[in-house]
């Protein structure tokens, strides 16, 4: 039986070189694949970014283009407060755009709101009056489900108020609510340790007893704001308003009752007002809402930002 011949040093070196070559080739292939994917993702981020910019730019061109005769619509929906859809900032921006459009024959506020901040409502009310005089355009309020409290504060600035017979309208009043826990704390044996600089700094603290002085002060403040509200309603509604002081009691009225009391003028929907009152059936919505590009930017904003930075840094380089 023949014995196996020993492998020569030359053959061993050749096999080693071949193995190294195969490893090197596999490494280079992997690096090329990784580089291709990196370039692909960078280009994808750039394409998405360019698409967003183009969409925003096109929308800007469309919004700035002159429009045909139409009824300008602004929705006042939900709570009236800061940093929400029906904030003074958003509504006033929409009002300025609507009044500034030469094609808008009138501005319609479509209101579905239980109320909110008297400050925000007052700012909107003031701006409606200013813009109406500056542009000589009528303003109409269409109250759908609910137009109460601060929402009616806004509606009072309109030339006419339209309602459905079952709409909820009014609630001309002011409230300040909270809780008191002093009795519960006594039962639980909890001691309130409140330190203030200024004898009234703990005013309306829910864990401290309410003094008659603080109660009277709060009531006077509410009465003052209530009178401001009443003054705006009287100025806006004028002689149409009932002389019955019950109107300002904070009660909410049906649309039918609101017309009887002079809080509203007649029945009518948005389409009715556009067609029969404004005589411009086309309705253009000026309510600030996020467009598709803005929603995409908000949803993918962080990722887009990171992708753009990586793409801009990496264009023209291979790593």
Wavefront OBJ file of the C-alpha trace (Angstrom):
o trace
v 0.000 0.000 0.000
v 1.389 3.314 -1.057
v 1.889 5.929 1.631
v 0.419 9.469 1.209
v 2.867 11.935 -0.194
v 3.551 14.891 2.038
v 2.157 18.213 0.823
v 4.833 20.404 -0.589
v 5.405 23.887 0.848
v 4.554 25.393 -2.558
v 1.146 23.666 -2.643
v 0.333 24.785 0.906
v 1.229 28.376 0.063
v -0.950 28.245 -3.034
v -3.968 26.967 -1.069
v -3.462 29.696 1.527
v -3.288 32.375 -1.142
v -6.480 31.069 -2.723
v -8.297 31.144 0.623
v -7.146 34.694 1.266
v -8.233 35.695 -2.226
v -11.688 34.203 -1.681
v -12.031 36.023 1.664
v -10.898 39.284 0.111
v -13.349 38.882 -2.747
v -16.218 38.122 -0.348
v -15.299 41.167 1.775
v -15.198 43.444 -1.260
v -18.525 42.086 -2.488
v -20.100 42.756 0.906
v -18.653 46.263 0.993
v -19.989 46.999 -2.501
v -23.442 45.759 -1.506
v -23.403 47.894 1.664
v -22.261 50.936 -0.335
v -25.042 50.468 -2.895
v -27.696 50.305 -0.182
v -26.263 53.391 1.523
v -26.378 55.329 -1.721
v -29.923 54.089 -2.371
v -31.205 55.297 1.012
v -29.455 58.651 0.653
v -31.056 59.189 -2.724
v -34.432 58.101 -1.329
v -34.211 60.662 1.498
v -33.211 63.364 -0.967
v -36.107 62.454 -3.258
v -38.578 62.583 -0.352
v -37.217 65.937 0.795
v -37.457 67.397 -2.719
v -41.016 66.055 -3.058
v -42.066 67.744 0.197
v -40.525 71.046 -0.875
v -42.243 70.919 -4.280
v -45.637 70.082 -2.725
v -45.389 72.936 -0.225
v -44.241 75.322 -2.960
v -47.091 74.320 -5.281
v -49.640 74.758 -2.526
v -48.262 78.233 -1.866
v -48.682 79.126 -5.522
v -52.227 77.786 -5.554
v -53.220 79.673 -2.393
v -51.765 82.937 -3.704
v -53.452 82.695 -7.114
v -56.521 84.908 -7.648
v -59.764 83.001 -7.209
v -63.220 83.284 -8.710
v -66.226 84.551 -6.760
v -66.871 82.284 -3.786
v -67.975 82.050 -0.162
v -65.065 81.904 2.255
v -65.510 79.320 5.009
v -63.750 79.197 8.370
v -64.508 76.421 10.845
v -64.542 77.200 14.567
v -64.596 73.700 15.977
v -64.056 72.337 19.484
v -62.639 74.167 22.464
v -61.538 77.764 21.933
v -58.130 77.990 23.590
v -54.436 78.432 22.954
v -52.539 75.799 20.962
v -55.653 74.047 19.619
v -57.423 74.076 16.250
v -59.770 76.891 17.321
v -57.100 79.153 18.802
v -57.101 82.883 18.126
v -53.837 82.494 16.218
v -55.308 79.963 13.787
v -58.694 81.619 13.340
v -57.243 85.111 12.888
v -54.782 83.807 10.294
v -57.682 82.241 8.398
v -59.740 85.429 8.680
v -56.949 87.535 7.202
v -56.516 85.139 4.291
v -60.251 85.021 3.622
v -60.793 88.765 3.789
v -57.678 89.376 1.711
v -58.889 87.202 -1.175
v -60.567 89.411 -3.766
v -62.750 86.499 -4.850
v -64.344 86.059 -1.426
v -67.770 87.704 -1.492
v -68.383 87.058 2.212
v -66.869 85.180 5.140
v -68.850 82.463 6.914
v -67.891 81.168 10.345
v -69.232 77.640 10.770
v -69.322 77.145 14.534
v -69.454 73.881 16.466
v -68.026 74.732 19.865
v -69.010 74.647 23.553
v -66.858 77.691 24.231
v -63.556 78.204 25.984
v -61.252 81.116 26.693
v -62.841 84.584 26.751
v -59.431 86.033 25.931
v -59.065 83.984 22.742
v -62.682 84.671 21.775
v -62.245 88.387 22.428
v -59.195 88.536 20.170
v -61.111 86.837 17.364
v -64.136 89.103 17.886
v -61.975 92.234 17.671
v -60.228 91.032 14.513
v -63.533 90.242 12.788
v -64.738 93.786 13.403
v -61.465 95.293 12.183
v -61.295 93.211 9.008
v -64.954 93.714 8.159
v -64.492 97.480 8.189
v -61.160 97.353 6.376
v -62.420 95.147 3.527
v -66.129 96.016 3.507
v -67.201 92.375 3.394
v -70.092 90.809 5.312
v -69.504 88.127 7.929
v -72.037 85.426 8.753
v -72.072 82.883 11.553
v -73.643 79.483 10.970
v -74.232 77.708 14.276
v -74.606 73.989 13.797
v -74.631 71.654 16.817
v -73.477 74.101 19.503
v -72.507 77.755 19.679
v -72.157 78.477 23.379
v -70.269 80.774 25.708
v -66.989 81.924 24.089
v -68.208 80.536 20.748
v -71.198 82.875 20.862
v -68.800 85.684 21.857
v -67.306 85.161 18.368
v -70.675 84.762 16.630
v -71.873 88.076 18.076
v -69.421 89.879 15.791
v -71.178 88.559 12.657
v -73.637 90.566 10.587
v -76.160 87.726 10.864
v -76.338 84.516 12.878
v -77.939 81.428 11.305
v -79.003 78.388 13.323
v -80.839 75.117 13.080
v -83.995 74.974 15.167
v -82.327 72.413 17.449
v -78.913 74.115 17.718
v -77.699 74.927 21.224
v -76.961 78.627 21.479
v -76.083 81.161 24.140
v -74.720 80.367 27.608
v -73.766 84.002 28.082
v -71.963 83.693 31.364
v -68.594 83.113 33.006
v -67.508 80.395 35.393
v -64.528 79.503 37.531
v -64.575 75.994 38.947
v -62.399 73.861 41.170
v -62.430 71.598 44.223
v -61.843 71.981 47.939
v -60.182 69.167 49.895
v -59.884 70.665 53.378
v -62.528 68.400 54.986
v -61.043 65.278 53.409
v -57.565 66.265 54.559
v -58.787 66.673 58.130
v -60.321 63.190 58.080
v -57.125 61.690 56.698
v -54.948 63.594 59.127
v -53.064 65.377 56.342
v -51.535 68.731 57.200
v -51.267 71.350 54.444
v -47.996 73.271 54.593
v -48.300 76.281 52.309
v -45.820 79.131 52.485
v -46.335 82.307 50.473
v -44.838 85.766 50.105
v -47.864 87.993 49.661
v -50.983 87.485 51.740
v -53.156 86.557 48.725
v -50.672 84.368 46.862
v -52.549 81.244 47.970
v -55.758 82.597 46.442
v -58.098 79.713 45.465
v -55.664 77.051 46.683
v -57.831 73.877 46.791
v -56.119 72.617 49.950
v -56.739 75.772 51.999
v -60.050 77.069 53.394
v -61.756 79.640 51.169
v -62.038 83.006 52.879
v -64.939 85.386 52.347
v -62.480 87.993 51.094
v -61.132 85.696 48.384
v -64.617 84.525 47.444
v -65.815 88.117 47.033
v -62.749 89.008 44.975
v -63.262 86.052 42.622
v -66.950 86.869 42.225
v -66.168 90.510 41.392
v -63.683 89.396 38.757
v -66.225 87.020 37.193
v -68.882 89.728 37.205
v -66.524 92.093 35.403
v -65.738 89.568 32.655
v -69.461 88.780 32.391
v -70.251 92.448 31.806
v -67.577 92.585 29.101
v -69.236 89.596 27.436
v -72.673 91.203 27.679
v -71.355 94.458 26.197
v -69.953 92.638 23.148
v -73.212 90.742 22.615
v -75.258 93.940 22.869
v -72.939 95.760 20.499
v -73.039 92.955 17.968
v -76.747 92.148 18.126
v -78.009 95.683 18.678
v -81.759 96.281 18.590
v -82.437 92.687 17.574
v -81.634 91.529 21.098
v -84.397 90.902 23.632
v -84.583 93.272 26.601
v -85.049 90.316 28.935
v -82.028 90.042 31.242
v -82.597 86.281 31.356
v -80.694 86.216 28.051
v -77.479 86.846 30.005
v -78.170 84.396 32.815
v -75.899 81.673 31.427
v -78.774 79.544 30.154
v -78.391 77.780 26.835
v -81.184 78.068 24.287
v -82.425 76.066 21.328
v -82.042 77.600 17.893
v -85.742 78.402 17.860
v -85.518 80.160 21.234
v -82.348 81.961 20.135
v -84.212 83.541 17.213
v -87.068 84.584 19.507
v -84.575 86.210 21.912
v -82.633 87.960 19.164
v -79.480 85.922 19.677
v -79.878 84.572 16.133
v -81.552 85.890 13.012
v -82.935 82.967 11.022
v -82.602 79.336 10.122
v -79.967 78.350 7.626
v -77.108 76.000 6.858
v -73.742 76.750 5.276
v -75.006 75.795 1.812
v -78.118 77.927 2.259
v -76.088 80.979 3.252
v -73.668 80.547 0.342
v -76.457 80.039 -2.174
v -79.228 82.363 -0.995
v -77.470 85.048 1.033
v -73.952 85.448 -0.371
v -75.051 84.389 -3.884
v -71.769 82.522 -4.380
v -72.383 78.781 -4.240
v -68.734 77.789 -4.497
v -67.303 77.404 -0.997
v -63.585 77.622 -0.319
v -62.359 76.475 3.091
v -59.749 78.770 4.669
v -59.568 76.873 7.949
v -55.902 76.204 8.810
v -55.298 72.491 8.420
v -52.162 70.497 7.823
v -51.753 69.612 4.159
v -50.361 66.324 2.919
v -46.822 67.655 2.806
v -47.049 69.040 6.327
v -48.459 65.772 7.658
v -45.662 63.851 6.002
v -43.109 66.305 7.296
v -44.495 66.006 10.808
v -44.670 62.229 10.679
v -41.275 61.675 9.161
v -39.659 64.937 10.194
v -36.946 63.527 12.393
v -36.091 60.738 10.009
v -36.102 63.063 7.011
v -33.832 65.472 8.817
v -31.379 62.749 9.687
v -31.563 61.310 6.182
v -30.991 64.674 4.556
v -27.978 65.397 6.754
v -26.492 61.991 5.991
v -27.209 62.389 2.298
v -25.720 65.859 2.085
v -22.647 64.737 3.956
v -22.248 61.567 1.948
v -22.896 62.718 -1.642
v -19.783 62.196 -3.681
v -18.083 59.938 -1.150
v -17.809 56.199 -0.823
v -17.282 54.695 2.591
l 1 2 3 4 5 6 7 8 9 10 11 12 13 14 15 16 17 18 19 20 21 22 23 24 25 26 27 28 29 30 31 32 33 34 35 36 37 38 39 40 41 42 43 44 45 46 47 48 49 50 51 52 53 54 55 56 57 58 59 60 61 62 63 64 65 66 67 68 69 70 71 72 73 74 75 76 77 78 79 80 81 82 83 84 85 86 87 88 89 90 91 92 93 94 95 96 97 98 99 100 101 102 103 104 105 106 107 108 109 110 111 112 113 114 115 116 117 118 119 120 121 122 123 124 125 126 127 128 129 130 131 132 133 134 135 136 137 138 139 140 141 142 143 144 145 146 147 148 149 150 151 152 153 154 155 156 157 158 159 160 161 162 163 164 165 166 167 168 169 170 171 172 173 174 175 176 177 178 179 180 181 182 183 184 185 186 187 188 189 190 191 192 193 194 195 196 197 198 199 200 201 202 203 204 205 206 207 208 209 210 211 212 213 214 215 216 217 218 219 220 221 222 223 224 225 226 227 228 229 230 231 232 233 234 235 236 237 238 239 240 241 242 243 244 245 246 247 248 249 250 251 252 253 254 255 256 257 258 259 260 261 262 263 264 265 266 267 268 269 270 271 272 273 274 275 276 277 278 279 280 281 282 283 284 285 286 287 288 289 290 291 292 293 294 295 296 297 298 299 300 301 302 303 304 305 306 307 308 309 310 311 312 313 314 315 316 317 318 319
